[in-house]
Amino acid sequence: MTTTTAVGARNDAPTAKKKKSRDRSERAAYLYLIPAYVVFGFFLLYPLLHGVWISLYDWDGLTPATWVGIGNYTDALSDPMLRKAFTHSAVLIVFYAVIPILLALLLTGVMTHATKLKRLSFFRVVIFLPQVVASVVVATTWTAIYAPDGVLNKALSLVGLEAVTRPWLGDFAWALPAVGLIGTWVEIGLCLVLFLAGVSQIEPELYEAARLDGAGAVREFFAVTLPGLRPQIAVAMTLTVVAGLKSFDLIFVATRGGPGTSTTVPGFEVYHRAFDLNQVGSACAVGILLTVVILIVTTLIQRIDPGERA
C-alpha cells in the first residue's frame, strides 16, 4: 500500500509541475495583452463612457452643464428629424451593402470562370482602388461629376437624354440615391476582394464533383461557391452595413445634409447638434443611440455564419 502511494505521488509530481508551468505561461500571455487593453481602454472605452456621461447633461460645450438624466435620449427618440436620419441610413444600407455584395458575387462568379482572360489582376486592382482613396477625395470627385455642368450630365446630353439631366446632389428626390451610388462604388471593391479570397479557400474537389454531376456555371455557383462564401459574406455585410450606418464624410463634403434635410444621417446629426446647435449633450445621446443600433445590427449579421456562433 505504501509502495502504491509513493508511485502515485511520483506520477502526480510531473502533472503538478506541468500545471504550474501552464499557469505561468497563461499569466505571461495576459501580461503581453496588457498594452493592447490599455490602448483599448484609453482610446475606445473611456471616450465611450465619457460620451455616455455627457449625454446625461444639457451642455453647450462651454457653460456649466445641467443634469437632465435620460432627457436627451427621450427627446432624441421622439425627434422626427432623427427618425428621418435613421430612415436615410436604412436607404444607404441598400447602396452600401446590398448592391455591392450582389455585384461582387456576380463578378466573383465571372472571374472564377475567366481564368484565361489576360490582365484579370489589373481589373481587380482597379475595382479595389476606391477603398484606398481618401473619402474626402472621393466625395469631391463625385461632386464634380454630379455638378450641373459635370461629366454625368454632359454624357447624358451627348446621347440625347437632356431631359434626364439635373443637379443630382441638389435634387430632393435624387440626392440620397446619388450619394448612395458613391457608397456602392467605394464598397464593391472590398466585397470583391473578400469573395475572391474566399473562393481560393474552397476545396477544388467540390467543383470537380459538381462538374461530374453535370452542373453548369450557374448551378456550380449556387451549389458550391455561394455556400462556401458564407463567412466572407458575413464579414462583408458587417463592414458595409456599419459603413452605411456611420456614414458622415461623404454626406458632409457632398451635400451637408441637403438639399433641405433630404440626406441627413445620424452621423451628420451628431455633428450638426454639437457644432451648429451647440447641443453637445444631445449630440452624445444620438451618438450612443447610433452605437447601440450598430451593435445590434452587427450581432444579427454574425448569425449568417454558423462558425461565428460556435
C-alpha positions in Angstrom: 0.0 0.0 0.0 2.8 2.3 0.9 4.6 1.5 -2.4 1.5 2.2 -4.4 1.1 5.6 -2.7 4.7 6.5 -3.4 4.3 5.6 -7.0 1.1 7.7 -7.3 2.9 10.6 -5.7 5.7 10.4 -8.1 3.2 10.3 -11.0 1.3 13.3 -9.7 4.5 15.4 -9.3 5.2 15.9 -13.1 1.5 16.7 -13.6 1.5 19.3 -10.9 4.7 20.8 -12.4 3.1 20.9 -15.9 0.0 22.6 -14.5 2.1 25.2 -12.7 4.2 25.8 -15.9 1.0 26.2 -17.9 -0.4 28.6 -15.4 2.7 30.7 -15.6 2.6 30.7 -19.4 -1.0 31.9 -19.3 -0.2 34.7 -16.9 2.7 35.7 -19.1 0.4 35.7 -22.1 -2.0 38.0 -20.3 0.9 40.3 -19.5 1.6 40.7 -23.2 -2.1 41.7 -23.7 -1.9 44.5 -21.2 -0.6 47.1 -23.6 -3.5 46.3 -26.0 -6.0 46.6 -23.2 -4.5 49.9 -22.1 -4.8 51.3 -25.6 -8.4 49.9 -25.9 -9.4 51.4 -22.6 -7.8 54.8 -23.2 -8.8 55.4 -26.8 -12.1 53.5 -27.0 -13.7 52.5 -23.7 -13.0 55.8 -21.8 -14.3 58.1 -24.6 -17.4 55.9 -25.0 -18.1 56.0 -21.2 -17.4 59.7 -21.1 -19.8 60.2 -24.0 -22.5 58.4 -22.1 -21.8 60.7 -19.1 -22.1 63.8 -21.2 -25.3 62.6 -22.8 -27.0 62.8 -19.4 -26.4 66.6 -19.3 -27.8 69.6 -21.1 -24.5 71.2 -22.2 -23.4 73.6 -24.9 -19.7 72.8 -24.5 -18.8 76.0 -22.7 -21.1 76.9 -19.9 -21.8 74.7 -16.8 -23.9 71.7 -17.6 -27.3 70.9 -16.3 -28.3 67.4 -15.3 -31.2 66.1 -17.4 -30.8 62.3 -16.9 -32.3 60.4 -19.9 -34.0 63.5 -21.2 -31.7 63.8 -24.2 -32.5 60.2 -25.1 -36.3 60.7 -24.8 -36.0 63.9 -26.9 -33.9 62.2 -29.5 -36.2 59.2 -29.8 -39.2 61.4 -30.2 -37.5 63.7 -32.7 -38.9 63.2 -36.2 -35.7 64.6 -37.7 -33.6 61.9 -36.1 -36.1 59.2 -37.2 -35.8 60.6 -40.7 -32.0 60.4 -40.5 -32.1 56.8 -39.5 -34.5 56.1 -42.4 -32.0 57.7 -44.7 -29.3 55.3 -43.2 -31.5 52.4 -44.0 -31.7 53.5 -47.6 -28.0 53.9 -47.7 -27.5 50.4 -46.4 -29.1 49.2 -49.7 -26.4 51.1 -51.6 -23.5 50.5 -49.3 -24.2 46.8 -48.6 -26.9 45.0 -50.6 -26.0 46.2 -54.1 -22.1 45.9 -53.6 -22.5 42.4 -52.2 -24.7 41.3 -55.1 -22.5 42.8 -57.8 -19.4 41.5 -56.1 -20.9 38.0 -56.0 -21.7 38.3 -59.7 -18.2 39.5 -60.5 -16.7 36.7 -58.4 -18.7 34.1 -60.4 -17.5 35.6 -63.6 -13.9 35.9 -62.6 -13.6 32.4 -61.3 -14.6 31.1 -64.7 -12.5 33.7 -66.6 -9.0 32.5 -65.6 -7.9 32.6 -69.3 -8.6 36.3 -69.6 -5.5 38.5 -69.6 -4.9 41.3 -67.1 -7.5 40.0 -64.7 -5.4 41.1 -61.8 -5.4 44.6 -63.2 -9.2 44.8 -63.1 -9.2 43.6 -59.5 -6.8 46.4 -58.6 -9.0 49.0 -60.4 -12.2 47.8 -58.7 -10.5 47.8 -55.3 -8.9 51.3 -55.8 -11.7 53.3 -54.3 -11.0 51.6 -50.9 -7.6 53.2 -50.7 -8.6 56.7 -51.8 -9.5 59.2 -49.0 -13.2 59.7 -48.6 -12.9 63.5 -48.9 -11.2 63.0 -52.3 -13.9 60.5 -53.4 -16.7 62.9 -52.3 -15.0 65.9 -54.0 -14.6 64.0 -57.3 -18.1 62.7 -57.4 -19.4 66.2 -56.5 -17.8 67.4 -59.7 -19.2 64.5 -61.7 -22.7 65.2 -60.4 -22.5 69.0 -60.9 -25.0 70.6 -63.4 -22.1 71.0 -65.9 -20.4 67.8 -64.8 -19.4 64.7 -66.7 -22.6 62.8 -66.0 -24.9 65.5 -67.4 -22.6 66.0 -70.4 -22.6 62.3 -71.1 -26.4 62.2 -70.9 -26.7 65.2 -73.2 -24.4 63.5 -75.8 -26.7 60.5 -76.0 -29.8 62.7 -76.4 -31.0 62.4 -72.8 -31.1 66.1 -71.9 -34.4 65.7 -70.2 -32.9 63.4 -67.7 -30.1 65.8 -66.7 -30.4 67.6 -63.4 -28.4 68.9 -60.5 -28.2 65.5 -58.9 -27.0 66.5 -55.4 -29.4 69.4 -55.4 -32.4 67.4 -56.3 -34.7 66.5 -53.3 -35.6 63.1 -54.8 -32.2 62.1 -56.3 -29.7 63.5 -53.8 -29.8 60.5 -51.4 -29.6 57.8 -54.2 -26.8 59.8 -55.8 -24.8 59.7 -52.5 -25.7 56.0 -52.2 -24.2 55.2 -55.6 -20.9 56.7 -54.4 -21.0 54.3 -51.5 -21.7 51.4 -53.9 -18.7 52.4 -56.0 -16.5 52.5 -52.9 -17.7 49.3 -51.2 -17.8 46.9 -54.2 -14.1 46.6 -54.3 -13.9 45.5 -50.7 -16.6 42.9 -51.2 -14.9 41.5 -54.3 -11.5 41.1 -52.7 -13.1 39.3 -49.7 -15.1 36.9 -52.0 -12.1 36.2 -54.3 -10.1 35.3 -51.2 -12.9 33.1 -50.0 -13.1 31.3 -53.3 -9.4 30.4 -53.1 -10.1 28.6 -49.8 -12.9 26.4 -51.3 -11.7 22.8 -52.0 -11.2 22.2 -55.7 -12.7 18.7 -55.3 -16.1 20.3 -54.6 -16.0 22.0 -58.0 -14.9 18.8 -59.7 -17.7 16.8 -58.0 -20.2 19.4 -59.2 -18.9 19.2 -62.8 -19.1 15.4 -62.7 -22.7 15.7 -61.7 -23.3 17.8 -64.8 -23.6 21.1 -63.1 -23.2 24.2 -65.2 -21.6 27.5 -64.2 -24.8 28.9 -62.6 -25.6 25.7 -60.7 -22.0 25.3 -59.7 -22.0 28.9 -58.3 -25.2 28.3 -56.2 -24.2 24.8 -55.1 -20.5 25.3 -54.3 -19.3 28.9 -54.4 -22.2 30.6 -52.6 -22.3 28.2 -49.6 -18.5 28.3 -49.3 -18.6 32.1 -49.1 -20.9 32.4 -46.1 -18.1 33.5 -43.7 -16.9 36.1 -46.2 -20.5 37.3 -46.9 -21.0 37.8 -43.1 -17.8 39.8 -42.9 -18.7 41.9 -46.0 -22.2 42.6 -44.7 -20.8 43.6 -41.3 -18.3 46.1 -42.8 -20.6 47.5 -45.4 -23.7 47.9 -43.2 -21.6 49.6 -40.5 -20.2 51.9 -43.2 -23.7 52.8 -44.3 -24.9 53.4 -40.7 -22.0 55.6 -39.7 -21.6 57.4 -43.0 -20.7 61.0 -42.4 -17.7 62.2 -44.5 -19.4 61.7 -47.9 -22.5 63.4 -46.7 -20.6 66.3 -45.1 -18.5 67.0 -48.2 -21.1 66.3 -50.9 -24.4 67.7 -49.5 -24.0 68.8 -45.9 -27.4 67.0 -45.3 -29.1 68.9 -48.1 -31.0 69.9 -50.0 -33.1 70.7 -47.0 -32.8 67.5 -44.9 -33.1 65.0 -47.7 -29.6 63.5 -47.0 -29.3 63.8 -43.2 -27.9 60.8 -41.4 -27.3 60.1 -37.7 -23.6 60.8 -38.1 -24.3 64.2 -39.6 -26.9 64.8 -36.9 -24.2 64.3 -34.2 -22.0 66.9 -35.9 -24.9 69.3 -36.6 -26.2 69.2 -33.0 -22.7 69.5 -31.4 -21.1 72.2 -33.6 -24.0 74.1 -35.3 -26.6 74.0 -32.5 -24.2 73.7 -29.5 -26.2 70.8 -28.1 -23.3 68.7 -27.0 -25.3 66.5 -24.6 -28.0 65.8 -27.3 -25.2 65.0 -29.8 -23.7 62.5 -27.5 -27.1 60.9 -26.9 -27.5 60.5 -30.7 -24.0 59.0 -31.0 -24.7 56.5 -28.2 -28.0 55.5 -29.9 -26.2 55.0 -33.2 -23.6 52.9 -31.4 -26.3 50.7 -29.9 -28.0 50.3 -33.3 -24.7 49.3 -34.9 -24.0 46.7 -32.2 -27.5 45.2 -32.6 -27.3 45.0 -36.4 -23.8 43.5 -36.4 -24.8 40.9 -33.8 -27.7 39.9 -36.0 -25.4 39.8 -39.1 -23.0 37.4 -37.4 -25.7 34.8 -37.3 -25.3 34.3 -41.0 -22.1 32.4 -40.4 -22.6 29.4 -38.1 -18.9 29.5 -37.3 -19.4 32.8 -35.5 -21.8 31.1 -33.0 -19.5 28.2 -32.3 
